[in-house]
Amino acid sequence: MEESMNILKAKDLFTAEDFPIEIRKQVHNGHTKIHMHDFYEFVFLETGISLHTYADKFTVLLPGDMFGIRPMEPHEYTRAKQAVLYNILFDIPALGDDYEEIRRLPGLKEIFEEKDSFEWRTIHLPLNKQISAVKIIKSAMEQQKAKDAGWKLAVKSCLVELLVLYAQSYKEMSYTPTDEPGGQVSYIYEALAFIEKYYQNPINVNQVARHCGISADYLTKCFKKFTGLTPIDYMKHYKLAKSVELIKDPKISIAQAASETGFDDHTYFSRLFKQVFGMSPSEFRKHSFPE
């Protein structure tokens, strides 16, 4: 690893002695230098937007996104715009006797087993779980600040609650529509699978809805209810994240990056890109991936 890598240490960030849990709120704008840390971290984005890089994978983070980062795994935030993040930092001893049960939950065993083949992914919490997550986090931060009797137990309880919430949402995202056909949740995941498979084509909401066997209006209603986003919003940001992966390659032209991510109108692509990231695709390439 390069010497310039910023390594964050638990001993410098965990403010309470012999208590390896710390919850922080941060507002990101612009660029946060690539870094890693010697503890586990879960992140929840409440508002705003940011581009996140982990293991050379680019993701556009949106409100309601939650993800975990393992110790000593480099990641960074770029092009953040009023991104309000909650950082849940902890070490394994914080979970005590609950650790063995927690590590077997969906989505968490992949993180805690620390296999080299770990596939990082973002979970987008349904609206009801977003509300729950904010309540849990704010309760933990109040306990952490007041340090009243039993506050450590209360903060640990909040951490466990958040990890369970993450696992439940992970399981929902891994849900197979054939398990329960015809329900609103099944439509959402059919739509997500279709978008992620055919994003390189100029698909629209009508096509996605037709694939799911429902009307575009009903798909939009279901999508908004469970994710807080419209299908159009999701498609735009998914395609933009994929375009960034191509833009980092100087051998690929901006026009080609647009075409290969389903934008048949290059002018529209550049305008949308600038709207989200604050600069044109060519400027982004120059500033983010200098030769």
Backbone bond lengths (Angstrom), bond angles and torsions (degrees), N, CA, C in turn:
res aa  C-N    CA-C-N  psi(-1)  N-CA   C-N-CA  omega(-1)  CA-C   N-CA-C  phi
1 M - - - 1.472 - - 1.527 109.77 -
2 E 1.297 116.50 143.50 1.446 120.48 -177.13 1.515 110.65 -65.90
3 E 1.326 116.65 149.21 1.455 121.98 -178.23 1.520 111.86 -64.34
4 S 1.329 117.06 -24.81 1.453 120.72 -176.54 1.528 112.33 -77.60
5 M 1.340 116.99 -6.91 1.453 120.15 -179.77 1.521 110.47 -61.23
6 N 1.316 115.34 130.03 1.457 121.31 179.15 1.524 108.66 -85.75
7 I 1.331 117.70 115.14 1.463 122.30 -179.18 1.527 109.21 -107.98
8 L 1.315 116.14 117.50 1.458 122.06 179.98 1.523 109.57 -89.77
9 K 1.332 115.79 133.89 1.460 121.35 -175.90 1.532 111.35 -108.39
10 A 1.326 114.88 138.97 1.463 120.47 179.01 1.522 111.18 -58.26
11 K 1.324 116.90 -38.76 1.461 120.64 -177.35 1.526 112.30 -63.41
12 D 1.324 116.78 -22.47 1.462 120.76 -179.73 1.527 112.83 -93.03
13 L 1.340 116.89 -19.96 1.458 120.19 -173.49 1.526 114.41 -109.08
14 F 1.336 117.37 -28.68 1.458 119.69 179.34 1.524 108.39 -81.15
15 T 1.311 116.08 109.21 1.464 121.03 -170.20 1.523 114.26 -77.79
16 A 1.338 117.20 -26.41 1.470 120.02 -179.45 1.523 109.94 -93.90
17 E 1.306 116.99 127.71 1.455 121.89 -177.98 1.525 111.11 -63.76
18 D 1.328 116.58 135.32 1.463 122.96 178.44 1.526 113.41 59.44
19 F 1.344 116.23 28.88 1.461 120.14 176.59 1.521 108.18 -138.59
20 P 1.356 116.78 96.09 1.466 120.99 -171.71 1.534 115.05 -82.94
21 I 1.321 116.19 52.69 1.462 121.19 172.99 1.528 107.93 -137.51
22 E 1.317 116.55 134.86 1.462 121.34 176.97 1.525 107.41 -145.79
23 I 1.325 116.56 130.43 1.453 121.24 179.33 1.518 108.79 -120.31
24 R 1.318 116.25 127.29 1.456 121.43 -174.73 1.529 111.28 -131.43
25 K 1.317 114.15 151.55 1.467 121.05 174.23 1.520 107.92 -113.42
26 Q 1.330 116.47 132.67 1.456 120.81 179.83 1.522 110.41 -136.15
27 V 1.316 115.47 150.68 1.460 120.92 174.69 1.524 107.05 -116.13
28 H 1.327 115.71 117.22 1.466 121.25 -177.77 1.523 111.16 -101.47
29 N 1.321 114.39 134.76 1.462 121.57 170.91 1.523 107.18 -135.98
30 G 1.318 116.25 135.17 1.464 118.33 179.36 1.513 112.27 78.07
31 H 1.344 116.55 -127.95 1.462 122.00 -170.33 1.521 111.61 -117.67
32 T 1.329 116.01 134.28 1.462 122.12 171.47 1.517 107.30 -111.83
33 K 1.303 117.43 120.25 1.465 123.45 -173.16 1.525 112.41 -52.87
34 I 1.334 115.97 143.11 1.450 121.06 176.98 1.529 109.86 -55.59
35 H 1.319 115.95 136.17 1.454 120.47 -175.02 1.527 110.57 -154.68
36 M 1.316 115.35 169.06 1.457 121.31 171.50 1.524 107.70 -147.35
37 H 1.330 116.28 171.67 1.464 118.86 -175.62 1.522 110.69 -146.87
38 D 1.315 116.55 161.66 1.463 120.84 -176.59 1.530 112.05 -95.51
39 F 1.317 117.36 28.72 1.465 123.18 178.82 1.533 108.20 -144.40
40 Y 1.305 115.87 170.58 1.472 120.55 176.55 1.525 109.47 -83.44
41 E 1.329 114.74 150.89 1.457 119.79 177.72 1.526 110.03 -142.03
42 F 1.338 115.20 134.00 1.453 120.58 168.13 1.525 107.00 -115.76
43 V 1.324 115.57 140.43 1.464 121.28 -175.87 1.521 109.28 -123.00
44 F 1.326 115.36 135.89 1.468 121.19 174.82 1.522 108.10 -124.90
45 L 1.341 116.39 126.63 1.460 121.50 179.24 1.527 108.47 -96.61
46 E 1.332 115.77 116.18 1.471 120.24 -178.04 1.530 111.19 -84.79
47 T 1.329 117.06 -49.52 1.464 121.05 -179.94 1.530 109.32 -143.34
48 G 1.331 116.25 167.44 1.458 121.06 177.83 1.516 112.17 88.44
49 I 1.323 115.52 -164.73 1.460 121.60 -176.98 1.525 108.88 -151.99
50 S 1.320 116.95 148.96 1.462 120.85 178.43 1.518 109.59 -157.75
51 L 1.318 115.77 150.19 1.455 121.08 171.10 1.521 106.95 -91.96
52 H 1.314 117.12 130.30 1.462 121.53 -178.50 1.523 109.39 -119.12
53 T 1.339 115.92 136.51 1.458 121.41 179.82 1.516 109.69 -118.62
54 Y 1.337 115.26 127.39 1.463 121.32 177.69 1.528 107.82 -147.57
55 A 1.323 116.46 124.56 1.470 121.87 179.61 1.531 111.35 52.59
56 D 1.342 115.34 43.13 1.470 122.43 178.58 1.530 113.21 64.38
57 K 1.333 116.40 15.44 1.455 120.44 176.28 1.522 108.50 -106.26
58 F 1.328 116.25 128.86 1.460 121.51 -178.56 1.532 109.56 -101.36
59 T 1.317 115.57 133.23 1.457 121.08 179.07 1.517 109.26 -134.75
60 V 1.321 117.14 135.25 1.453 121.00 172.79 1.528 107.05 -86.97
61 L 1.326 116.11 112.38 1.463 120.63 -179.65 1.521 110.09 -82.23
62 L 1.326 115.30 133.77 1.455 122.50 -179.93 1.519 109.85 -122.85
63 P 1.329 117.93 160.36 1.462 120.33 178.28 1.528 111.35 -53.89
64 G 1.340 114.99 130.98 1.458 120.06 -178.55 1.513 113.45 100.94
65 D 1.344 117.55 -6.73 1.463 120.82 178.55 1.521 110.64 -78.70
66 M 1.337 115.77 143.52 1.462 121.73 177.93 1.522 108.01 -141.29
67 F 1.326 116.78 140.57 1.456 120.20 179.99 1.519 110.35 -153.90
68 G 1.335 114.95 161.60 1.455 121.37 178.78 1.514 111.35 -114.24
69 I 1.331 115.89 146.99 1.467 122.21 177.48 1.523 108.26 -125.67
70 R 1.320 116.65 129.79 1.462 120.85 179.74 1.535 111.04 -81.83
71 P 1.330 116.67 162.16 1.472 119.33 178.10 1.527 111.82 -59.21
72 M 1.325 114.78 142.93 1.459 124.23 175.22 1.534 113.27 59.69
73 E 1.326 116.25 33.20 1.463 121.96 174.12 1.525 108.14 -111.27
74 P 1.339 119.96 114.59 1.465 122.04 -177.40 1.518 113.11 -69.31
75 H 1.310 115.69 139.39 1.468 121.04 175.36 1.522 108.49 -155.41
76 E 1.334 116.52 164.11 1.459 120.04 -179.32 1.527 111.09 -154.61
77 Y 1.330 114.53 160.63 1.458 122.32 176.32 1.527 108.43 -114.41
78 T 1.338 116.11 135.10 1.458 119.96 176.25 1.522 109.60 -135.91
79 R 1.314 116.16 157.53 1.466 123.25 177.46 1.529 112.26 53.56
80 A 1.323 116.18 35.92 1.460 119.50 178.91 1.526 110.18 -73.60
81 K 1.324 115.78 141.43 1.467 121.56 178.65 1.526 108.12 -129.77
82 Q 1.337 115.66 102.22 1.465 122.11 -179.19 1.529 111.06 47.98
83 A 1.323 115.60 47.21 1.465 121.11 -179.71 1.528 109.47 -84.06
84 V 1.322 116.61 110.01 1.462 122.01 178.64 1.522 107.94 -91.62
85 L 1.329 115.68 108.92 1.458 122.49 -175.75 1.519 110.95 -112.34
86 Y 1.321 115.63 142.52 1.461 121.26 169.46 1.517 107.08 -109.24
87 N 1.322 116.85 123.42 1.456 122.94 179.31 1.521 109.06 -102.96
88 I 1.325 116.53 117.67 1.455 121.83 178.34 1.517 107.15 -104.12
89 L 1.324 117.19 104.97 1.460 123.47 -174.17 1.524 109.43 -105.34
90 F 1.344 116.76 137.43 1.464 118.32 179.57 1.524 110.78 -164.56
91 D 1.328 114.90 161.22 1.454 122.90 171.44 1.519 108.17 -111.91
92 I 1.311 117.30 160.03 1.462 122.78 -176.99 1.538 113.35 -53.42
93 P 1.356 119.29 -43.07 1.474 119.01 -179.28 1.530 113.75 -55.50
94 A 1.335 116.84 -21.91 1.465 120.26 -179.34 1.524 111.41 -62.39
95 L 1.334 116.83 -27.52 1.461 120.52 -176.24 1.526 112.87 -85.33
96 G 1.328 116.35 -12.90 1.462 120.49 175.81 1.520 113.25 54.42
97 D 1.340 115.62 -136.03 1.463 121.53 -177.25 1.528 112.80 -69.32
98 D 1.324 117.02 -14.07 1.466 120.26 -179.36 1.526 112.46 -79.72
99 Y 1.331 116.67 -11.90 1.465 119.91 -172.72 1.523 113.34 -58.48
100 E 1.335 117.93 -46.33 1.463 120.84 -176.06 1.517 111.45 -60.10
101 E 1.322 117.38 -38.20 1.460 120.04 179.02 1.529 111.07 -74.19
102 I 1.330 116.16 -40.96 1.469 120.87 -178.80 1.521 111.65 -64.29
103 R 1.325 116.67 -41.72 1.464 119.79 -175.62 1.525 112.86 -66.38
104 R 1.329 117.44 -14.34 1.462 121.04 179.22 1.529 112.61 -94.32
105 L 1.336 117.58 -2.30 1.462 120.89 -178.80 1.537 110.82 -73.12
106 P 1.345 117.53 153.71 1.470 120.92 179.83 1.527 112.07 -54.92
107 G 1.316 115.65 132.22 1.460 120.46 177.63 1.515 114.04 84.45
108 L 1.335 117.90 -24.19 1.461 121.08 -178.11 1.527 111.71 -91.53
109 K 1.323 116.60 -32.87 1.464 117.82 178.81 1.526 110.59 -63.80
110 E 1.352 116.29 -32.61 1.467 119.54 177.20 1.521 111.73 -64.65
111 I 1.316 116.80 -31.92 1.463 121.23 -179.04 1.523 111.30 -81.79
112 F 1.332 116.61 -46.08 1.462 119.87 -174.12 1.524 114.00 -78.16
113 E 1.334 118.55 -20.31 1.460 119.88 179.69 1.521 112.13 -74.64
114 E 1.338 116.24 -20.22 1.469 122.49 174.87 1.529 113.56 57.21
115 K 1.317 116.18 41.36 1.462 119.55 175.21 1.520 110.13 -77.49
116 D 1.314 116.22 149.71 1.465 120.64 -179.87 1.529 111.54 -64.03
117 S 1.329 116.46 -25.10 1.461 120.65 -176.39 1.531 112.87 -87.85
118 F 1.312 116.66 12.35 1.464 121.61 -178.80 1.527 111.48 -53.09
119 E 1.332 116.58 128.55 1.463 121.60 179.02 1.523 109.21 -104.99
120 W 1.330 115.67 108.32 1.464 120.47 -178.83 1.516 110.19 -68.61
121 R 1.339 116.03 141.25 1.449 119.26 176.01 1.529 110.00 -150.78
122 T 1.319 114.42 153.02 1.457 121.68 176.63 1.524 108.79 -98.08
123 I 1.317 115.93 139.22 1.455 121.37 174.90 1.525 107.57 -104.98
124 H 1.321 116.59 128.84 1.469 119.36 174.61 1.521 107.66 -98.47
125 L 1.333 116.52 111.20 1.453 120.85 -176.20 1.524 111.33 -70.58
126 P 1.337 117.28 137.64 1.468 119.88 171.73 1.532 108.94 -59.85
127 L 1.317 117.54 158.48 1.463 121.29 -174.82 1.521 113.22 -54.75
128 N 1.345 117.31 -42.79 1.463 118.91 -178.79 1.524 111.56 -63.60
129 K 1.340 116.64 -35.36 1.469 120.17 178.71 1.533 111.20 -77.28
130 Q 1.333 118.06 -28.71 1.461 120.08 173.92 1.535 110.17 -61.45
131 I 1.310 115.37 -45.05 1.470 120.46 179.19 1.524 109.84 -62.29
132 S 1.327 116.33 -43.53 1.468 120.56 179.04 1.528 111.18 -62.98
133 A 1.341 116.28 -42.43 1.465 120.51 -178.67 1.525 111.19 -60.63
134 V 1.330 116.98 -44.72 1.466 120.77 -179.73 1.529 110.45 -63.07
135 K 1.325 117.25 -41.55 1.471 121.01 179.03 1.519 111.18 -63.13
136 I 1.334 116.12 -44.71 1.473 120.54 -179.90 1.524 110.57 -62.99
137 I 1.325 116.37 -46.69 1.467 121.12 -177.67 1.525 111.38 -63.69
138 K 1.316 116.76 -45.69 1.459 119.89 -179.35 1.527 111.96 -66.22
139 S 1.328 116.37 -35.16 1.464 120.04 175.85 1.520 110.36 -63.54
140 A 1.343 116.56 -43.55 1.468 120.93 178.93 1.529 111.21 -63.06
141 M 1.333 116.33 -40.86 1.468 119.76 -179.58 1.522 111.56 -67.04
142 E 1.329 117.17 -35.92 1.468 120.67 176.69 1.522 110.79 -65.34
143 Q 1.332 116.03 -42.72 1.467 120.08 177.80 1.528 110.85 -64.81
144 Q 1.318 115.72 -41.46 1.466 121.95 -179.99 1.524 111.23 -62.27
145 K 1.324 116.33 -36.74 1.461 121.14 -179.15 1.530 112.19 -77.03
146 A 1.335 116.78 -42.90 1.474 120.64 -175.46 1.527 112.09 -73.84
147 K 1.339 115.79 -34.49 1.474 121.33 -178.01 1.537 111.56 50.86
148 D 1.318 114.70 45.38 1.461 120.46 177.65 1.528 108.52 -80.64
149 A 1.327 116.72 176.86 1.462 121.00 -179.54 1.523 110.51 -55.05
150 G 1.332 116.10 129.97 1.454 121.54 177.74 1.517 115.48 77.10
151 W 1.342 117.76 13.21 1.463 119.89 -174.77 1.529 113.01 -64.25
152 K 1.326 116.81 -33.48 1.464 119.09 179.86 1.527 110.99 -65.85
153 L 1.318 116.96 -39.83 1.457 120.69 176.33 1.524 110.89 -62.79
154 A 1.335 115.54 -40.05 1.462 120.61 -179.37 1.529 110.88 -65.49
155 V 1.338 116.98 -43.01 1.468 120.67 -179.69 1.528 110.42 -67.16
156 K 1.335 116.61 -41.41 1.465 119.79 177.33 1.529 110.18 -61.16
157 S 1.319 116.94 -41.86 1.457 121.61 178.79 1.532 110.97 -59.98
158 C 1.328 115.85 -40.86 1.466 120.80 178.02 1.525 111.19 -64.97
159 L 1.331 116.81 -40.42 1.462 120.92 178.48 1.527 110.45 -61.17
160 V 1.327 116.01 -47.08 1.466 120.59 178.96 1.529 110.23 -60.19
161 E 1.331 116.10 -42.55 1.460 121.04 179.85 1.531 111.05 -60.87
162 L 1.328 116.66 -41.90 1.461 120.73 179.54 1.528 111.97 -66.01
163 L 1.326 116.26 -40.89 1.461 119.66 179.50 1.531 110.96 -65.77
164 V 1.316 116.88 -38.03 1.464 120.74 176.90 1.529 109.84 -65.74
165 L 1.330 116.80 -41.40 1.463 121.26 178.28 1.528 110.33 -61.11
166 Y 1.339 116.01 -42.54 1.465 120.68 177.30 1.522 110.25 -60.80
167 A 1.347 116.46 -46.35 1.461 120.91 -177.96 1.532 111.36 -62.61
168 Q 1.321 116.26 -40.54 1.464 119.61 178.93 1.529 111.28 -63.83
169 S 1.329 115.97 -41.49 1.465 120.05 179.24 1.520 110.65 -68.86
170 Y 1.325 116.42 -37.09 1.468 120.89 177.15 1.525 109.88 -60.95
171 K 1.331 115.78 -43.59 1.460 120.22 179.73 1.525 110.76 -62.86
172 E 1.336 116.01 -40.57 1.466 120.08 178.32 1.531 110.68 -62.70
173 M 1.343 116.36 -40.16 1.468 119.91 -179.97 1.524 111.47 -68.42
174 S 1.336 116.31 -26.15 1.462 120.79 -179.76 1.521 111.35 -90.96
175 Y 1.316 115.36 4.20 1.465 122.51 -178.38 1.525 111.39 -62.59
176 T 1.334 116.19 136.22 1.459 121.33 177.58 1.518 109.22 -96.44
177 P 1.337 118.82 120.30 1.457 121.58 -175.84 1.521 114.01 -52.89
178 T 1.352 118.11 -29.93 1.458 120.13 -178.31 1.520 112.28 -68.31
179 D 1.359 116.88 -14.26 1.457 119.56 178.59 1.525 111.40 -65.64
180 E 1.310 115.80 -34.36 1.464 120.21 -177.92 1.528 108.74 -151.40
181 P 1.316 117.56 77.11 1.466 120.86 -174.53 1.523 112.74 -65.63
182 G 1.326 114.57 148.85 1.459 119.40 172.95 1.503 115.97 89.58
183 G 1.328 118.69 -7.28 1.462 119.85 178.93 1.510 110.78 -86.53
184 Q 1.344 116.94 163.35 1.468 120.37 -178.56 1.520 111.53 -60.73
185 V 1.342 117.23 -40.26 1.465 120.33 -179.69 1.523 110.35 -62.51
186 S 1.332 116.87 -40.47 1.468 119.37 -179.54 1.527 111.09 -62.60
187 Y 1.338 117.15 -36.04 1.468 120.40 177.99 1.525 110.81 -64.04
188 I 1.339 116.36 -40.59 1.464 120.66 -179.31 1.526 110.39 -60.53
189 Y 1.327 116.29 -46.90 1.453 118.80 -175.87 1.523 113.03 -75.85
190 E 1.316 116.83 -27.85 1.463 119.04 170.90 1.529 109.61 -64.43
191 A 1.328 116.03 -41.54 1.471 121.00 -179.98 1.523 110.72 -65.17
192 L 1.333 117.20 -45.06 1.467 121.07 179.63 1.529 110.63 -60.66
193 A 1.322 116.25 -44.97 1.470 120.23 -179.17 1.528 110.63 -63.09
194 F 1.331 117.08 -39.31 1.456 121.46 -179.83 1.527 110.83 -65.74
195 I 1.344 115.93 -45.44 1.468 120.96 -179.51 1.529 110.54 -62.11
196 E 1.331 116.60 -44.76 1.460 120.72 -176.42 1.530 111.82 -71.17
197 K 1.330 116.84 -22.36 1.459 120.21 177.97 1.524 111.98 -85.33
198 Y 1.341 116.39 -35.83 1.463 119.78 -172.90 1.536 113.82 -115.01
199 Y 1.329 117.64 20.90 1.464 120.44 -176.82 1.526 112.68 -60.55
200 Q 1.325 117.58 -22.80 1.467 120.48 -178.89 1.528 112.41 -73.84
201 N 1.310 115.81 -9.94 1.460 121.17 176.74 1.528 109.47 -100.88
202 P 1.330 118.02 154.14 1.471 120.70 178.63 1.534 111.37 -76.43
203 I 1.343 115.97 66.77 1.463 120.30 -177.36 1.530 111.05 -78.90
204 N 1.330 116.03 157.68 1.454 121.32 178.04 1.527 109.93 -130.83
205 V 1.316 116.23 175.82 1.461 121.44 -175.82 1.526 111.50 -62.05
206 N 1.313 117.04 -38.08 1.458 120.23 -179.57 1.527 111.66 -60.89
207 Q 1.327 115.84 -40.31 1.463 119.54 178.96 1.525 111.41 -66.35
208 V 1.327 115.73 -42.14 1.469 119.97 179.44 1.522 109.94 -63.70
209 A 1.339 116.21 -45.07 1.462 121.13 -179.38 1.527 111.08 -62.95
210 R 1.329 115.84 -40.85 1.466 120.42 179.60 1.530 110.32 -62.56
211 H 1.332 116.20 -39.67 1.466 120.41 176.97 1.524 110.80 -61.09
212 C 1.330 116.55 -37.20 1.470 121.00 -178.87 1.526 112.51 -81.76
213 G 1.327 116.30 -11.61 1.449 120.03 179.34 1.512 114.89 79.88
214 I 1.341 116.29 25.05 1.465 121.09 179.90 1.528 108.74 -135.03
215 S 1.328 116.46 173.39 1.459 120.44 179.64 1.525 110.52 -78.54
216 A 1.327 116.05 158.57 1.463 121.07 178.51 1.521 110.93 -62.77
217 D 1.323 117.00 -38.41 1.469 120.82 179.72 1.520 111.22 -64.32
218 Y 1.342 116.18 -41.51 1.468 119.45 -178.78 1.527 110.23 -70.26
219 L 1.334 117.44 -38.60 1.462 120.19 177.29 1.522 110.13 -61.42
220 T 1.331 116.72 -44.42 1.461 120.94 179.87 1.525 110.43 -61.61
221 K 1.327 116.73 -41.30 1.467 121.50 178.84 1.531 110.66 -62.06
222 C 1.331 116.98 -46.41 1.469 121.12 179.29 1.523 111.16 -64.51
223 F 1.326 116.20 -45.01 1.465 122.18 -178.33 1.524 110.38 -60.06
224 K 1.330 115.79 -46.21 1.462 120.99 -179.03 1.523 110.95 -65.11
225 K 1.320 116.28 -39.28 1.460 121.06 -178.48 1.519 111.86 -63.55
226 F 1.327 116.96 -43.18 1.459 120.15 -173.00 1.525 114.19 -92.45
227 T 1.320 118.34 -25.35 1.466 119.71 -176.42 1.523 114.14 -116.77
228 G 1.332 117.17 -19.68 1.465 119.63 -175.28 1.513 112.08 83.15
229 L 1.345 116.82 0.10 1.460 122.56 -179.57 1.526 109.70 -118.43
230 T 1.308 116.62 157.92 1.454 120.13 169.90 1.531 107.93 -89.31
231 P 1.328 118.31 158.59 1.473 119.46 176.56 1.527 112.14 -56.81
232 I 1.336 116.34 -35.97 1.467 120.65 179.76 1.527 110.58 -63.58
233 D 1.343 116.87 -45.48 1.466 121.04 178.83 1.529 110.67 -59.31
234 Y 1.334 115.78 -45.76 1.460 119.74 -178.99 1.529 110.43 -61.99
235 M 1.336 116.91 -46.44 1.465 120.53 -178.85 1.528 111.28 -60.83
236 K 1.339 116.87 -43.78 1.464 120.75 -179.53 1.527 110.80 -58.25
237 H 1.325 116.34 -50.12 1.465 119.48 -174.75 1.527 111.81 -73.15
238 Y 1.306 117.55 -33.27 1.466 119.93 176.89 1.528 109.75 -64.77
239 K 1.316 116.96 -45.23 1.456 121.81 179.19 1.531 111.38 -63.86
240 L 1.350 116.56 -41.12 1.469 120.22 179.50 1.525 110.99 -63.02
241 A 1.335 116.70 -41.71 1.466 120.06 178.91 1.527 110.11 -61.65
242 K 1.326 116.58 -40.76 1.460 120.42 178.42 1.533 111.24 -67.62
243 S 1.333 116.24 -34.22 1.466 119.52 -179.85 1.526 111.34 -66.38
244 V 1.338 116.72 -34.72 1.463 120.84 179.12 1.526 110.41 -62.61
245 E 1.329 116.92 -37.24 1.457 120.38 178.61 1.527 111.12 -61.06
246 L 1.339 117.02 -30.44 1.472 121.43 178.79 1.523 111.67 -85.04
247 I 1.328 116.12 -36.77 1.465 120.60 -177.65 1.531 111.91 -63.18
248 K 1.330 116.28 -26.98 1.471 118.50 -179.69 1.537 111.85 -68.25
249 D 1.330 116.75 -16.52 1.465 121.26 178.77 1.535 108.88 -91.70
250 P 1.333 118.64 110.18 1.467 121.18 -177.06 1.529 113.84 -63.80
251 K 1.326 116.99 -15.18 1.462 120.29 179.45 1.527 111.96 -78.78
252 I 1.328 115.91 -14.48 1.462 120.92 -179.18 1.524 109.15 -100.54
253 S 1.322 117.25 124.74 1.462 120.57 -179.98 1.524 110.43 -71.81
254 I 1.325 116.06 159.98 1.460 120.99 178.27 1.527 109.92 -61.49
255 A 1.323 116.54 -40.94 1.468 120.86 179.14 1.528 111.00 -61.81
256 Q 1.327 115.30 -39.46 1.462 119.54 179.67 1.525 110.83 -68.49
257 A 1.328 116.06 -39.93 1.467 120.42 178.08 1.524 110.19 -61.05
258 A 1.330 115.97 -39.73 1.466 120.81 178.53 1.525 110.24 -65.34
259 S 1.311 116.56 -48.55 1.466 121.07 -177.48 1.525 111.86 -62.43
260 E 1.339 116.46 -41.61 1.461 120.52 -175.73 1.523 112.96 -75.15
261 T 1.331 117.06 -6.75 1.464 119.87 176.19 1.527 110.99 -115.84
262 G 1.326 115.78 20.24 1.455 120.03 170.39 1.512 116.90 87.17
263 F 1.341 117.56 13.45 1.461 120.51 176.89 1.531 108.12 -100.56
264 D 1.323 117.11 103.13 1.460 119.13 -179.20 1.527 112.52 -81.88
265 D 1.335 116.95 -13.78 1.466 122.20 176.69 1.526 107.82 -108.08
266 H 1.327 116.84 103.39 1.466 120.74 -174.84 1.528 112.16 -67.27
267 T 1.322 116.78 -31.13 1.468 120.34 177.95 1.521 110.15 -66.00
268 Y 1.327 116.05 -43.79 1.470 120.82 177.64 1.518 110.23 -63.08
269 F 1.344 116.67 -41.17 1.468 121.11 178.93 1.529 110.62 -58.63
270 S 1.316 116.79 -47.88 1.473 120.73 -178.89 1.523 111.19 -64.20
271 R 1.329 116.36 -39.27 1.463 120.22 179.65 1.534 111.17 -66.33
272 L 1.329 117.00 -43.52 1.464 121.25 178.81 1.519 110.91 -66.69
273 F 1.324 116.33 -40.66 1.462 121.60 179.30 1.532 110.13 -59.64
274 K 1.334 116.06 -45.99 1.462 120.28 -179.73 1.526 111.44 -66.81
275 Q 1.321 116.02 -35.46 1.462 120.46 178.92 1.527 111.17 -62.78
276 V 1.335 116.99 -38.85 1.456 121.93 -177.78 1.525 112.37 -82.89
277 F 1.353 117.00 -44.35 1.464 120.55 -172.25 1.529 114.28 -104.06
278 G 1.321 117.09 -3.93 1.458 119.72 175.12 1.515 115.16 80.94
279 M 1.322 117.92 7.00 1.463 121.96 177.27 1.519 109.21 -159.52
280 S 1.317 116.01 161.63 1.461 120.88 -178.52 1.528 109.65 -70.20
281 P 1.341 117.96 162.50 1.470 120.39 177.80 1.533 112.99 -57.33
282 S 1.328 117.22 -39.71 1.469 119.54 -179.57 1.522 111.24 -68.38
283 E 1.341 117.32 -39.01 1.463 120.79 176.32 1.521 110.57 -65.29
284 F 1.333 115.68 -39.54 1.464 121.18 179.32 1.527 110.21 -61.57
285 R 1.335 116.18 -44.56 1.468 120.54 178.64 1.534 110.21 -61.00
286 K 1.305 117.20 -43.82 1.460 121.95 -177.73 1.522 111.67 -63.26
287 H 1.353 116.70 -43.63 1.464 120.84 -176.61 1.529 113.59 -81.12
288 S 1.334 116.99 -34.68 1.458 120.05 -174.04 1.519 113.88 -92.30
289 F 1.343 117.31 -29.17 1.456 120.52 -176.35 1.521 110.57 -131.92
290 P 1.334 117.64 62.39 1.466 119.89 179.98 1.506 111.07 -62.90
291 E 1.336 115.98 144.92 1.473 119.75 -179.18 1.520 110.89 -72.90
